[in-house]
Amino acid sequence: MILGIDTGARTVAEAEHLLHTVVRALGLPGDTVGCTHFVPAGLAGEEPHVACSLAVPGPVEPPPGPSWALGDARTGPLAAGAALAAAEHAARRSGRVVTYPGRDLLAGTVTVGTILGDSAIDRVLLLASPEPPHAGTPVLTSDHVRPVWRDGLMTLLTMPAAGGRLAPAEVPNPTPCCADHA
């Protein structure tokens, strides 16, 4: 079962924190597959925001605390965002995968082959390249590996890095827009 969770998180970091909190509150393993999903303005409220999805072994009760909008909820202002997140995850159509089996093994520099062999990631792609990277190519993870669902596969997008290495396309602490010319 895929659980959709939408509390109206404004940032990816806030949604990631929510996802980790729900995993702990439900007593799920830390490598449970959990994702963040962008919810467009108007679908579940006036502002765009970030919802979450989480693969769970069966029906669950929402944890105590804030008002949770679950994927099977039919009412409430955030139910549409929760339902969108759950549907996208279930179809493996979109979503930024935050928690997954093997995530903790992808620290420092590892090879493409290690990523594919030791984690739930199905494929590694190099941006703007028609060919996948060689299994022995080192990937500098910066301890931040966030694959996405693409074509039904958990896919890590990478980009060239110094020294013939690759790096995940998503960096851990991106420079905010306009930081250098505000």
Backbone hydrogen bonds in HBPLUS format (Angstrom, degrees):
<---DONOR---> <-ACCEPTOR-->    atom                        ^
c    i                          cat <-CA-CA->   ^        H-A-AA   ^      H-
h    n   atom  resd res      DA  || num        DHA   H-A  angle D-A-AA Bond
n    s   type  num  typ     dist DA aas  dist angle  dist       angle   num
A0056-VAL N   A0001-MET O   2.78 MM  55  5.42 171.7  1.79 166.7 169.5     1
A0003-LEU N   A0054-LEU O   2.78 MM  51  5.07 175.8  1.78 150.4 150.8     2
A0054-LEU N   A0003-LEU O   2.82 MM  51  5.07 143.4  1.95 142.6 153.6     3
A0071-GLY N   A0004-GLY O   2.98 MM  67  4.08 110.8  2.48 118.3 121.1     4
A0005-ILE N   A0052-CYS O   2.79 MM  47  5.01 167.9  1.81 145.1 144.8     5
A0052-CYS N   A0005-ILE O   2.75 MM  47  5.01 169.3  1.76 160.0 162.8     6
A0050-VAL N   A0009-ALA O   2.85 MM  41  5.25 160.7  1.89 149.5 154.9     7
A0015-ALA N   A0011-THR O   3.04 MM   4  6.33 156.2  2.10 145.3 151.9     8
A0016-GLU N   A0012-VAL O   2.81 MM   4  6.07 156.6  1.86 154.4 161.1     9
A0017-HIS N   A0013-ALA O   3.00 MM   4  6.20 158.7  2.04 146.7 152.1    10
A0018-LEU N   A0014-GLU O   3.01 MM   4  6.26 156.9  2.06 144.0 150.4    11
A0019-LEU N   A0015-ALA O   2.89 MM   4  6.15 157.4  1.95 149.4 155.3    12
A0020-HIS N   A0016-GLU O   3.01 MM   4  6.31 165.1  2.03 155.9 158.1    13
A0021-THR N   A0017-HIS O   2.93 MM   4  6.11 155.6  1.99 149.3 156.8    14
A0022-VAL N   A0018-LEU O   2.89 MM   4  6.15 158.2  1.94 155.4 160.3    15
A0023-VAL N   A0019-LEU O   3.00 MM   4  6.24 161.1  2.04 151.8 157.0    16
A0024-ARG N   A0020-HIS O   3.09 MM   4  6.32 163.5  2.12 147.6 151.3    17
A0025-ALA N   A0021-THR O   2.86 MM   4  6.06 162.6  1.89 149.4 155.1    18
A0026-LEU N   A0022-VAL O   2.90 MM   4  5.99 150.5  1.99 151.3 157.2    19
A0028-LEU N   A0023-VAL O   2.96 MM   5  5.20 155.3  2.03 160.1 158.8    20
A0027-GLY N   A0024-ARG O   3.01 MM   3  5.00 150.2  2.10 101.1 110.5    21
A0032-THR N   A0029-PRO O   3.11 MM   3  5.59 153.5  2.18 122.3 121.2    22
A0055-ALA N   A0033-VAL O   2.90 MM  22  5.54 168.6  1.92 166.7 170.6    23
A0034-GLY N   A0099-THR O   2.96 MM  65  5.00 151.7  2.04 131.7 136.0    24
A0098-VAL N   A0034-GLY O   2.80 MM  64  5.72 155.9  1.86 151.8 160.1    25
A0099-THR N   A0034-GLY O   3.25 MM  65  5.00 163.1  2.28 131.2 136.3    26
A0035-CYS N   A0053-SER O   2.83 MM  18  5.16 158.1  1.88 142.5 149.3    27
A0053-SER N   A0035-CYS O   2.98 MM  18  5.16 149.5  2.07 134.8 138.4    28
A0036-THR N   A0096-ARG O   2.89 MM  60  5.17 150.1  1.98 137.9 146.4    29
A0096-ARG N   A0036-THR O   2.93 MM  60  5.17 167.1  1.94 153.9 156.9    30
A0037-HIS N   A0051-ALA O   2.82 MM  14  5.19 151.0  1.91 147.2 147.0    31
A0051-ALA N   A0037-HIS O   2.83 MM  14  5.19 157.8  1.88 158.6 160.1    32
A0039-VAL N   A0049-HIS O   2.76 MM  10  5.29 174.9  1.77 158.7 157.8    33
A0049-HIS N   A0039-VAL O   3.05 MM  10  5.29 154.2  2.12 142.8 151.0    34
A0043-LEU N   A0040-PRO O   3.27 MM   3  5.94 162.4  2.31 130.6 135.9    35
A0042-GLY N   A0045-GLY O   2.74 MM   3  5.26 140.0  1.90 154.0 167.1    36
A0073-ALA N   A0070-LEU O   2.86 MM   3  5.22 162.7  1.89 117.3 122.2    37
A0079-ALA N   A0076-GLY O   3.36 MM   3  5.46 161.3  2.40 105.7 111.1    38
A0082-ALA N   A0078-LEU O   3.09 MM   4  6.40 159.4  2.13 154.4 160.4    39
A0083-ALA N   A0079-ALA O   2.87 MM   4  6.03 159.7  1.91 149.2 155.0    40
A0084-LEU N   A0080-ALA O   2.91 MM   4  6.08 153.5  1.99 142.9 150.2    41
A0085-ALA N   A0081-GLY O   3.00 MM   4  6.20 164.6  2.02 148.2 151.8    42
A0086-ALA N   A0082-ALA O   2.99 MM   4  6.21 165.3  2.01 151.8 155.6    43
A0087-ALA N   A0083-ALA O   2.94 MM   4  6.07 161.2  1.97 148.4 153.7    44
A0088-GLU N   A0084-LEU O   2.93 MM   4  6.07 165.0  1.95 156.6 160.4    45
A0089-HIS N   A0085-ALA O   3.04 MM   4  6.15 160.2  2.08 148.4 153.9    46
A0090-ALA N   A0086-ALA O   2.91 MM   4  6.02 166.4  1.93 148.9 153.4    47
A0091-ALA N   A0087-ALA O   3.02 MM   4  6.12 152.8  2.09 144.7 151.3    48
A0093-ARG N   A0088-GLU O   3.02 MM   5  5.29 158.6  2.07 155.6 159.0    49
A0092-ARG N   A0089-HIS O   2.89 MM   3  4.82 146.0  2.01 100.4 111.5    50
A0152-GLY N   A0092-ARG O   3.18 MM  60  4.61 134.9  2.39 165.6 155.9    51
A0149-TRP N   A0095-GLY O   3.03 MM  54  5.62 151.0  2.11 152.2 160.2    52
A0097-VAL N   A0147-PRO O   2.75 MM  50  5.34 148.2  1.84 143.2 152.6    53
A0103-ARG N   A0100-TYR O   3.20 MM   3  5.72 161.1  2.24 139.5 139.1    54
A0120-ALA N   A0101-PRO O   2.92 MM  19  5.41 141.0  2.07 162.1 151.3    55
A0105-LEU N   A0102-GLY O   2.99 MM   3  5.35 150.2  2.08 111.9 121.2    56
A0106-LEU N   A0103-ARG O   3.19 MM   3  5.62 165.1  2.21 114.3 118.8    57
A0141-THR N   A0108-GLY O   2.86 MM  33  5.51 157.7  1.91 158.2 158.0    58
A0110-VAL N   A0139-VAL O   3.05 MM  29  5.35 154.7  2.12 146.7 146.1    59
A0139-VAL N   A0110-VAL O   2.57 MM  29  5.35 155.7  1.63 160.9 168.3    60
A0114-THR N   A0111-THR O   3.08 MM   3  5.08 120.8  2.44  95.3 109.8    61
A0115-ILE N   A0111-THR O   3.03 MM   4  6.39 161.0  2.06 153.8 158.5    62
A0112-VAL N   A0137-THR O   2.96 MM  25  5.70 140.1  2.12 148.4 159.6    63
A0116-LEU N   A0112-VAL O   3.02 MM   4  6.31 162.3  2.05 153.1 157.2    64
A0113-GLY N   A0135-ALA O   2.73 MM  22  4.30 152.6  1.80 139.8 130.4    65
A0117-GLY N   A0113-GLY O   2.84 MM   4  5.89 145.6  1.96 140.9 151.1    66
A0118-ASP N   A0114-THR O   2.77 MM   4  5.52 155.4  1.83 152.9 156.1    67
A0122-ASP N   A0154-MET O   2.79 MM  32  5.17 140.6  1.94 135.3 148.4    68
A0123-ARG N   A0154-MET O   3.27 MM  31  6.67 150.4  2.36 154.9 155.8    69
A0156-LEU N   A0123-ARG O   2.94 MM  33  6.39 164.2  1.96 157.3 159.4    70
A0125-LEU N   A0156-LEU O   2.91 MM  31  6.22 164.3  1.93 158.1 162.3    71
A0158-THR N   A0125-LEU O   2.77 MM  33  5.99 149.2  1.86 157.7 168.4    72
A0129-SER N   A0126-LEU O   3.09 MM   3  5.54 135.9  2.29 147.3 141.7    73
A0127-LEU N   A0158-THR O   2.87 MM  31  6.00 176.7  1.87 159.7 159.0    74
A0137-THR N   A0134-HIS O   3.03 MM   3  5.49 167.5  2.05 120.2 124.1    75
A0166-LEU N   A0138-PRO O   2.89 MM  28  6.27 151.6  1.97 147.4 156.9    76
A0140-LEU N   A0166-LEU O   2.77 MM  26  6.12 158.2  1.82 166.1 158.6    77
A0144-HIS N   A0141-THR O   2.99 MM   3  5.73 157.7  2.04 122.5 126.5    78
A0148-VAL N   A0155-THR O   2.81 MM   7  5.28 159.7  1.85 143.4 146.1    79
A0155-THR N   A0148-VAL O   2.76 MM   7  5.28 177.9  1.76 161.4 160.8    80
A0150-ARG N   A0153-LEU O   2.92 MM   3  5.36 161.5  1.95 148.1 154.0    81
A0153-LEU N   A0150-ARG O   2.93 MM   3  5.36 165.4  1.96 118.1 122.8    82
A0169-ALA N   A0157-LEU O   2.77 MM  12  5.51 166.2  1.79 140.7 137.5    83
A0159-MET N   A0167-ALA O   2.82 MM   8  5.49 149.3  1.91 155.1 165.4    84
A0167-ALA N   A0159-MET O   2.90 MM   8  5.49 143.6  2.04 153.2 164.3    85
A0161-ALA N   A0165-ARG O   2.78 MM   4  5.06 151.0  1.87 146.5 137.0    86
A0179-ALA N   A0176-PRO O   3.14 MM   3  5.52 151.9  2.23 138.3 134.7    87
A0181-HIS N   A0178-CYS O   3.22 MM   3  5.24 155.5  2.28 102.0 109.4    88
